[in-house]
């Protein structure tokens, strides 16, 4: 059996008018999901006003586990609280399968229901430290 080295985790951020795009590459798992959550959280609060759309581009994603899914749920919670719509672009088959098996795709990509609630200091019971 051939063992391949783990794929390096990468994040690249692009800001356009009212849109934040985060390109995710490699393995989104227990060891890296906190990095994604931290980066998106920082980007959401870095500028005024917050973006209307947050696009996560998974074109280079090679693996995702339940910790990665938890990070996506937390990102949705934060984007929705700010009134931003989350988009999950270029989903590979592995991610697509996970989203359908857990029945969260519609939840993650639904338009936000309220705005202005999330602040980075808020204790929501799921911290970035618990993700890493």
Residue frames as a rotation matrix with the C-alpha (Angstrom) as fourth column:
UNK 1
0.583 0.813 0.000 0.00
0.813 -0.583 0.000 0.00
0.000 0.000 -1.000 0.00
UNK 2
-0.411 -0.691 0.595 1.31
0.675 -0.669 -0.310 3.43
0.612 0.274 0.742 -0.92
UNK 3
0.287 0.439 -0.851 1.06
0.883 -0.466 0.057 6.14
-0.372 -0.768 -0.521 1.70
UNK 4
0.086 -0.179 0.980 0.79
0.638 -0.746 -0.193 9.65
0.765 0.642 0.050 0.35
UNK 5
-0.840 -0.371 -0.397 1.92
0.542 -0.529 -0.653 12.58
0.032 -0.763 0.645 2.50
UNK 6
0.084 0.920 -0.383 -0.93
0.826 -0.279 -0.489 14.71
-0.557 -0.275 -0.784 3.82
UNK 7
0.117 0.054 0.992 -1.94
0.796 -0.602 -0.062 17.58
0.593 0.797 -0.113 1.60
UNK 8
-0.840 -0.450 -0.304 -0.73
0.543 -0.701 -0.462 20.95
-0.005 -0.553 0.833 2.81
UNK 9
0.226 0.941 -0.250 -3.56
0.937 -0.281 -0.208 23.12
-0.266 -0.187 -0.946 4.10
UNK 10
-0.849 -0.488 0.202 -3.81
0.527 -0.805 0.271 26.50
0.030 0.337 0.941 2.40
UNK 11
0.311 0.894 -0.322 -6.05
0.797 -0.429 -0.424 29.52
-0.517 -0.125 -0.847 2.67
UNK 12
-0.831 -0.456 0.318 -6.13
0.555 -0.716 0.423 32.45
0.034 0.528 0.849 0.28
UNK 13
-0.002 0.826 -0.564 -8.37
0.698 -0.403 -0.592 35.47
-0.716 -0.395 -0.576 0.83
UNK 14
-0.802 -0.145 0.580 -9.74
0.546 -0.574 0.611 37.84
0.244 0.806 0.539 -1.79
UNK 15
-0.262 0.705 -0.659 -11.89
0.448 -0.516 -0.730 40.92
-0.854 -0.487 -0.181 -1.11
UNK 16
-0.750 0.186 0.634 -14.13
0.530 -0.404 0.745 42.37
0.395 0.895 0.205 -3.77
UNK 17
-0.721 0.527 0.451 -16.91
-0.580 -0.814 0.025 44.89
0.380 -0.243 0.892 -3.38
UNK 18
0.095 0.829 0.551 -19.28
-0.995 0.078 0.055 43.42
0.003 -0.554 0.833 -0.76
UNK 19
0.896 0.196 -0.399 -17.80
-0.245 0.967 -0.076 39.91
0.371 0.166 0.914 -1.24
UNK 20
0.057 -0.855 0.516 -15.25
-0.926 0.149 0.348 37.98
-0.374 -0.497 -0.783 0.76
UNK 21
0.791 0.111 -0.601 -13.84
-0.403 0.834 -0.376 34.90
0.460 0.540 0.705 -0.99
UNK 22
0.118 -0.742 0.660 -11.73
-0.855 0.262 0.448 32.33
-0.505 -0.617 -0.603 0.83
UNK 23
0.439 -0.095 -0.893 -10.03
-0.631 0.675 -0.382 29.64
0.640 0.731 0.237 -1.24
UNK 24
0.417 -0.191 0.888 -9.42
-0.756 0.469 0.456 26.47
-0.504 -0.862 0.052 0.77
UNK 25
0.349 -0.375 -0.859 -6.87
-0.656 0.556 -0.509 23.86
0.669 0.741 -0.052 -0.25
UNK 26
-0.694 -0.696 -0.183 -5.65
-0.418 0.597 -0.685 20.59
0.586 -0.399 -0.705 1.21
UNK 27
-0.404 0.468 -0.786 -7.13
0.606 0.781 0.153 18.84
0.685 -0.414 -0.599 4.23
UNK 28
-0.298 0.434 0.850 -9.81
-0.655 -0.741 0.149 20.54
0.694 -0.512 0.505 6.33
UNK 29
0.141 0.228 -0.963 -9.73
0.385 0.884 0.266 18.47
0.912 -0.408 0.037 9.50
UNK 30
0.771 0.188 -0.608 -9.24
0.627 -0.058 0.777 18.60
0.111 -0.980 -0.163 13.26
UNK 31
-0.030 -0.919 -0.393 -5.80
0.875 -0.215 0.434 20.15
-0.484 -0.331 0.810 12.87
UNK 32
-0.858 -0.389 0.337 -6.77
0.514 -0.675 0.530 22.86
0.021 0.627 0.778 10.37
UNK 33
-0.011 0.955 0.298 -10.46
0.836 -0.155 0.527 23.71
0.549 0.254 -0.796 10.84
UNK 34
0.424 0.095 -0.901 -9.62
0.750 -0.594 0.291 26.23
-0.507 -0.799 -0.323 13.59
UNK 35
-0.665 -0.719 -0.201 -7.38
0.425 -0.586 0.690 28.06
-0.614 0.374 0.695 11.12
UNK 36
-0.637 0.514 0.574 -10.27
0.573 -0.181 0.799 28.43
0.515 0.838 -0.179 8.68
UNK 37
0.398 0.853 -0.338 -12.68
0.864 -0.224 0.452 29.56
0.309 -0.472 -0.826 11.39
UNK 38
0.097 -0.451 -0.887 -10.17
0.660 -0.638 0.397 32.09
-0.745 -0.624 0.236 12.77
UNK 39
-0.855 -0.494 0.156 -9.37
0.425 -0.497 0.757 33.52
-0.296 0.714 0.635 9.34
UNK 40
-0.351 0.803 0.483 -12.99
0.630 -0.179 0.756 33.95
0.693 0.569 -0.443 8.30
UNK 41
0.480 0.531 -0.698 -13.90
0.877 -0.302 0.373 35.43
-0.013 -0.792 -0.611 11.70
UNK 42
-0.262 -0.674 -0.691 -11.08
0.554 -0.691 0.465 37.96
-0.790 -0.261 0.554 11.45
UNK 43
-0.909 -0.088 0.408 -12.03
0.410 -0.372 0.833 38.88
0.078 0.924 0.374 7.89
UNK 44
-0.027 0.992 0.120 -15.68
0.832 -0.045 0.553 39.36
0.554 0.115 -0.824 8.86
UNK 45
0.707 0.302 -0.640 -14.80
0.670 -0.578 0.467 41.89
-0.229 -0.758 -0.610 11.52
UNK 46
-0.283 -0.958 -0.038 -11.82
0.867 -0.273 0.417 43.54
-0.410 0.085 0.908 9.77
UNK 47
-0.960 -0.097 0.263 -13.71
0.231 -0.804 0.548 46.07
0.159 0.587 0.794 7.70
UNK 48
-0.300 0.901 -0.312 -16.86
0.279 -0.230 -0.932 48.10
-0.912 -0.367 -0.183 7.75
UNK 49
0.275 0.803 0.529 -19.39
-0.944 0.330 -0.012 47.29
-0.184 -0.496 0.849 6.53
UNK 50
-0.300 -0.353 0.886 -19.25
-0.250 0.925 0.285 43.49
-0.921 -0.136 -0.366 6.67
UNK 51
-0.942 -0.097 -0.321 -19.49
-0.333 0.164 0.929 41.66
-0.037 0.982 -0.186 3.32
UNK 52
0.037 0.997 -0.062 -22.91
-0.970 0.021 -0.241 40.82
-0.239 0.069 0.969 1.91
UNK 53
0.893 0.193 -0.405 -21.57
-0.334 0.890 -0.311 37.53
0.301 0.413 0.860 0.52
UNK 54
0.021 -0.880 0.475 -18.97
-0.840 0.242 0.486 35.12
-0.542 -0.410 -0.734 1.85
UNK 55
0.776 0.164 -0.609 -17.78
-0.553 0.642 -0.531 32.59
0.304 0.749 0.589 -0.71
UNK 56
0.129 -0.721 0.681 -15.81
-0.562 0.513 0.649 29.55
-0.817 -0.466 -0.339 0.39
UNK 57
0.529 -0.049 -0.847 -14.11
-0.816 0.243 -0.524 28.03
0.231 0.969 0.089 -2.66
UNK 58
0.442 -0.255 0.860 -13.28
-0.467 0.754 0.463 24.33
-0.766 -0.606 0.214 -2.20
UNK 59
0.806 -0.097 -0.584 -11.71
-0.556 0.210 -0.804 23.75
0.201 0.973 0.115 -5.61
UNK 60
-0.066 -0.950 -0.305 -8.41
-0.563 0.288 -0.775 22.58
0.824 0.120 -0.554 -4.04
UNK 61
0.159 0.196 0.968 -9.91
-0.963 0.249 0.107 20.72
-0.220 -0.948 0.229 -1.04
UNK 62
-0.435 -0.381 -0.816 -8.60
-0.590 0.805 -0.061 17.14
0.680 0.455 -0.575 -0.78
UNK 63
-0.491 0.245 -0.836 -10.22
0.597 0.793 -0.118 15.99
0.635 -0.557 -0.535 2.47
UNK 64
-0.358 0.403 0.842 -12.77
-0.683 -0.728 0.058 17.08
0.636 -0.554 0.536 5.08
UNK 65
-0.695 0.180 -0.696 -13.82
0.501 0.816 -0.289 15.47
0.516 -0.550 -0.657 8.35
UNK 66
0.281 0.909 -0.307 -16.43
0.867 -0.103 0.487 16.25
0.411 -0.403 -0.818 10.99
UNK 67
-0.069 -0.376 -0.924 -14.26
0.714 -0.665 0.217 19.03
-0.697 -0.645 0.314 12.46
UNK 68
-0.959 -0.253 0.130 -14.26
0.261 -0.596 0.759 20.71
-0.115 0.762 0.638 9.07
UNK 69
-0.284 0.937 0.201 -18.04
0.599 0.010 0.801 20.43
0.749 0.348 -0.564 8.92
UNK 70
0.302 0.338 -0.891 -18.27
0.937 -0.277 0.213 21.95
-0.175 -0.899 -0.401 12.40
UNK 71
-0.619 -0.588 -0.520 -16.15
0.445 -0.809 0.384 24.89
-0.647 0.006 0.762 11.21
UNK 72
-0.845 0.360 0.395 -18.52
0.289 -0.315 0.904 25.40
0.450 0.878 0.162 8.27
UNK 73
0.148 0.943 -0.299 -21.50
0.828 0.047 0.559 25.43
0.541 -0.330 -0.773 10.65
UNK 74
0.092 -0.200 -0.975 -19.77
0.798 -0.572 0.192 28.00
-0.596 -0.796 0.107 12.86
UNK 75
-0.910 -0.414 -0.025 -18.90
0.298 -0.696 0.653 30.15
-0.287 0.587 0.757 9.84
UNK 76
-0.444 0.831 0.335 -22.54
0.519 -0.066 0.852 30.01
0.730 0.553 -0.402 8.76
UNK 77
0.316 0.556 -0.769 -23.63
0.948 -0.159 0.275 31.08
0.031 -0.816 -0.577 12.23
UNK 78
-0.247 -0.525 -0.815 -21.30
0.562 -0.762 0.320 34.08
-0.789 -0.379 0.483 12.11
UNK 79
-0.969 -0.081 0.234 -22.04
0.244 -0.476 0.845 35.13
0.043 0.876 0.481 8.54
UNK 80
-0.199 0.977 0.073 -25.78
0.721 0.096 0.686 34.82
0.664 0.189 -0.724 9.11
UNK 81
0.243 0.249 -0.938 -25.59
0.911 -0.389 0.133 36.93
-0.332 -0.887 -0.322 12.28
UNK 82
-0.556 -0.524 -0.645 -23.91
0.253 -0.846 0.469 39.68
-0.792 0.098 0.603 10.24
UNK 83
0.414 0.820 -0.395 -26.51
-0.249 -0.315 -0.916 39.44
-0.876 0.477 0.073 7.48
UNK 84
-0.317 -0.608 -0.728 -24.13
-0.908 -0.027 0.418 37.86
-0.274 0.793 -0.544 4.95
UNK 85
0.833 0.551 -0.056 -25.00
-0.530 0.764 -0.367 34.93
-0.160 0.335 0.929 2.71
UNK 86
-0.138 -0.869 0.475 -22.60
-0.534 0.469 0.703 31.98
-0.834 -0.157 -0.529 2.74
UNK 87
0.729 0.253 -0.636 -21.79
-0.681 0.352 -0.642 30.27
0.062 0.901 0.429 -0.56
UNK 88
0.171 -0.656 0.735 -19.97
-0.235 0.697 0.677 26.93
-0.957 -0.288 -0.035 -0.85
UNK 89
0.633 0.046 -0.773 -18.37
-0.750 -0.212 -0.626 27.00
-0.193 0.976 -0.100 -4.30
UNK 90
0.134 -0.619 -0.774 -16.64
-0.749 0.448 -0.488 24.25
0.649 0.645 -0.404 -6.31
UNK 91
0.297 0.086 0.951 -17.50
-0.859 0.460 0.227 21.46
-0.418 -0.884 0.210 -3.88
UNK 92
-0.647 -0.523 -0.555 -15.58
-0.694 0.706 0.143 18.24
0.317 0.478 -0.819 -4.50
UNK 93
-0.019 0.693 -0.721 -17.46
-0.227 0.699 0.678 14.92
0.974 0.177 0.143 -4.33
UNK 94
-0.532 -0.244 -0.811 -16.28
0.645 0.504 -0.575 14.19
0.549 -0.828 -0.111 -0.77
UNK 95
-0.973 0.183 -0.141 -17.68
-0.048 -0.757 -0.652 17.47
-0.226 -0.628 0.745 0.56
UNK 96
-0.463 0.841 -0.280 -20.86
-0.758 -0.211 0.617 17.14
0.459 0.498 0.736 -1.48
UNK 97
-0.168 0.337 -0.926 -21.45
0.182 0.934 0.307 13.66
0.969 -0.117 -0.218 -0.05
UNK 98
-0.765 -0.185 -0.616 -20.89
0.625 0.013 -0.780 14.87
0.153 -0.983 0.106 3.53
UNK 99
-0.898 0.438 -0.042 -23.27
-0.421 -0.883 -0.207 17.81
-0.128 -0.168 0.977 3.09
UNK 100
-0.195 0.861 -0.471 -26.00
-0.677 0.229 0.699 15.56
0.709 0.455 0.538 1.74
UNK 101
-0.278 0.045 -0.960 -25.52
0.425 0.902 -0.080 12.78
0.862 -0.430 -0.270 4.31
UNK 102
-0.773 -0.070 -0.631 -25.73
0.624 -0.264 -0.735 15.29
-0.115 -0.962 0.248 7.16
UNK 103
0.114 0.903 0.415 -28.53
0.948 -0.224 0.227 17.22
0.298 0.367 -0.881 5.43
UNK 104
0.164 -0.111 -0.980 -26.92
0.627 -0.755 0.191 20.62
-0.761 -0.646 -0.054 6.10
UNK 105
-0.640 -0.466 0.611 -26.37
0.767 -0.339 0.544 21.97
-0.046 0.817 0.575 2.58
UNK 106
0.091 0.760 0.643 -29.63
0.632 -0.544 0.553 23.94
0.770 0.356 -0.530 2.50
UNK 107
0.784 0.162 -0.599 -29.01
0.608 -0.389 0.692 25.22
-0.121 -0.907 -0.404 6.02
UNK 108
-0.083 -0.939 -0.335 -25.48
0.711 -0.291 0.640 26.41
-0.699 -0.185 0.691 5.23
UNK 109
-0.847 -0.303 0.436 -26.47
0.531 -0.473 0.703 28.19
-0.007 0.827 0.561 2.03
UNK 110
0.214 0.977 0.025 -29.80
0.965 -0.215 0.149 29.67
0.151 -0.008 -0.988 3.16
UNK 111
-0.044 -0.160 0.986 -30.12
0.163 -0.975 -0.151 33.46
0.986 0.154 0.069 3.17
UNK 112
-0.910 -0.348 -0.227 -29.47
0.278 -0.104 -0.955 35.00
0.308 -0.932 0.192 6.59
UNK 113
0.028 0.981 -0.190 -32.46
0.817 0.087 0.570 35.45
0.576 -0.171 -0.800 8.87
UNK 114
0.917 0.212 -0.338 -31.10
0.375 -0.746 0.550 38.27
-0.136 -0.631 -0.764 11.03
UNK 115
0.265 -0.850 0.455 -28.25
0.456 -0.305 -0.836 40.74
0.849 0.430 0.307 11.05
UNK 116
0.122 -0.355 0.927 -26.00
-0.453 -0.851 -0.266 42.38
0.883 -0.387 -0.265 13.58
UNK 117
0.895 0.406 0.187 -25.90
-0.335 0.333 0.882 39.72
0.296 -0.851 0.433 16.30
UNK 118
0.728 -0.627 -0.276 -22.49
0.672 0.733 0.106 38.07
0.136 -0.263 0.955 16.30
UNK 119
0.722 -0.643 0.255 -19.49
-0.656 -0.754 -0.044 39.70
0.221 -0.135 -0.966 17.90
UNK 120
0.133 -0.728 -0.672 -16.08
-0.234 0.636 -0.736 37.99
0.963 0.255 -0.086 18.11
UNK 121
-0.728 -0.443 0.524 -16.06
-0.573 -0.027 -0.819 38.21
0.377 -0.896 -0.234 21.93
UNK 122
0.259 0.939 0.227 -19.40
-0.946 0.198 0.258 36.40
0.197 -0.282 0.939 22.25
UNK 123
-0.755 -0.436 0.490 -19.18
-0.559 0.819 -0.132 33.08
-0.343 -0.374 -0.862 24.07
UNK 124
0.109 0.823 -0.557 -21.15
-0.971 0.209 0.118 30.76
0.213 0.528 0.822 21.83
UNK 125
0.600 0.132 0.789 -19.89
-0.532 0.802 0.271 27.58
-0.597 -0.582 0.552 23.47
UNK 126
0.724 -0.412 0.554 -17.80
0.647 0.684 -0.337 26.60
-0.240 0.602 0.762 20.44
UNK 127
0.644 -0.545 -0.536 -14.47
-0.335 -0.831 0.444 28.36
-0.688 -0.106 -0.718 20.44
UNK 128
0.672 -0.506 -0.541 -11.70
-0.604 0.048 -0.796 28.41
0.429 0.861 -0.273 17.94
UNK 129
-0.304 -0.830 0.467 -9.43
-0.952 0.253 -0.172 26.87
0.025 -0.497 -0.867 20.58
UNK 130
0.047 0.413 0.910 -11.72
-0.438 0.827 -0.353 23.87
-0.898 -0.382 0.220 20.71
UNK 131
0.921 0.332 -0.205 -11.35
-0.301 0.270 -0.915 23.46
-0.248 0.904 0.349 16.96
UNK 132
0.382 -0.849 -0.365 -7.57
-0.773 -0.077 -0.630 23.14
0.506 0.523 -0.686 16.87
